[in-house]
Amino acid sequence: MASKISRVGVALELPCFSKISKRVPCRSSSVRVKSVVSVGDQKKTFTLEKSQEAFNTAKNLMPGGVNSPVRAFISVGGQPILIDSVKGSHMWDIDGNEYIDYVGSWGPAIIGHADDEVLAALTETMKKGTSFGAPCLLENTLAEMVISAVPSIEMVRFVNSGTEACMGVLRLARAFTGREMIIKFEGCYHGHADAFLVKAGSGVATLGLPDSPGVPKAATSKTLTAPFNDVAAVEDIFETNKGEIAAIILEPAVGNSGFITPKPDFLEAICRISKENGALLIFDEVMTGFRLSYGGAQEYFGITPDLTTLGKIIGGGLPVGAYGGRREIMEMVAPAGPMYQAGTLSGNPLAMTAGIHTLKRLQLPGTYEYLNKITGELVEGIINAGKKTGHAICGGYISGMFGFFFTEGPVYNFDDAKKSDADKFARFYRGMLEEGVYFAPSQFEAGFTSLAHSSEDVQQTIAAAEKVLRKI
Ligand SMILES: Cc1ncc(COP(=O)(O)O)c(C=O)c1O
């Protein structure tokens, strides 16, 4: 079993990671590749002709041309890029442009994309089949690894996405407490299930209104919202809804409003208030799990919730999610208990394999020190470049997770985040893309580094940022 890795330490040794292999530009398309932007090489003309053509086709095939909205570049404008391949910290689009990638498939790629060991393990597993629909040993192995790493988890249930994990944990919290109301925080995202799609910014303790057509009012009427980092707002909600709150769910460090950290004592206060009121505390660690530290945000901040959701990293790039917590709560889940939840592909051997090998790599000494060092270099470099070029800018990072805003700050919640100059971010974004740097195409998404990101990647990114920041 994995030993728990402390965040304390000075070792800045880089655990071994895959070398970035040379890639050939993609082959098929009727449109000629004009040029290739190669990071580090002299810059040539940047073109997205093939992406443009393919995206135009995609728009007739899939809503908005994509299978997840943010990928359409709506908030940054311009042309979305279609990816051909990934390796290490880099990716290549179908026009042959190369990028340093700070999205990491939205989090899973913490040891770098297409890691050789993970690919080899997947190939071996695949020889035995891709899905069994029956228990397998790999599920035990990953479950043991998760349980030994994450302080709150004594039992775990694997599902196929973060959304599914959050849906499951919500039903479980309601089943265990016999209560229906939940508190979520403005700007936190817990997947696209109805109950979580509640308009942010409504008044404290106001009953939630659906954030999307198609969500029945009844589905969100039990969802109450508070601003992140606002203890008094949470106390007020409990005061006016005595004995009715099943759970508080939150991202312990927010990644879905940009990157926002909890104020000192915020998590402790939320933990205390939920206990005093007989409500469960749920950390949604789909993003922060195995990222802020091996034991997630709960280990990093030293606060143990009742229940936890995971996703992304524990599937090593394959579809996965999980929820877990105290044994007495988890034993309510079917078939051990009466709370029903199931899944055709849950615990499938490929996702389990990629997860196991990703976590094994993360256990090597120096992992989180390296992520913290490289991310610090990146964020401090970009903020310094911003200040040097006369922009209001602030930002932060923990381990391999970061964000920055075009505002003086500080940013404590979603309303603060919305003060960021979105037009400037869009210009910055498109400029960086042309310089061969791929950030998340939205101001309201965190960035991610990986063990494959080198100091050279970071220095090139900072140089590109300074160049772009001078122009915008
Ligand atoms: C904190 C958090 N919870 C839940 C989800 C939903 O996960 P998925 O996209 O795998 O459904 C996400 C997705 O980014 C997330 O960041």
The ligand as a MOL file (V3000), in Angstrom:
LIG
                    3D

  0  0  0     0  0            999 V3000
M  V30 BEGIN CTAB
M  V30 COUNTS 16 16 0 0 0
M  V30 BEGIN ATOM
M  V30 1 C -14.5320 20.0560 -8.8090 0
M  V30 2 C -15.2090 19.3110 -9.9180 0
M  V30 3 N -16.2190 18.4890 -9.6360 0
M  V30 4 C -16.8430 17.7860 -10.5890 0
M  V30 5 C -16.4590 17.8940 -11.9080 0
M  V30 6 C -17.1500 17.0900 -12.9600 0
M  V30 7 O -16.2970 16.0980 -13.4450 0
M  V30 8 P -16.5180 15.4530 -14.8990 0
M  V30 9 O -16.2440 16.5150 -15.8950 0
M  V30 10 O -15.5580 14.3100 -14.9310 0
M  V30 11 O -17.9390 15.0020 -14.9480 0
M  V30 12 C -15.4070 18.7390 -12.2510 0
M  V30 13 C -14.9770 18.8830 -13.6460 0
M  V30 14 O -14.1030 19.6300 -14.0040 0
M  V30 15 C -14.7650 19.4750 -11.2240 0
M  V30 16 O -13.7640 20.3060 -11.4930 0
M  V30 END ATOM
M  V30 BEGIN BOND
M  V30 1 1 1 2
M  V30 2 1 2 3
M  V30 3 2 2 15
M  V30 4 2 3 4
M  V30 5 1 4 5
M  V30 6 1 5 6
M  V30 7 2 5 12
M  V30 8 1 6 7
M  V30 9 1 7 8
M  V30 10 2 8 9
M  V30 11 1 8 10
M  V30 12 1 8 11
M  V30 13 1 12 13
M  V30 14 1 12 15
M  V30 15 2 13 14
M  V30 16 1 15 16
M  V30 END BOND
M  V30 END CTAB
M  END
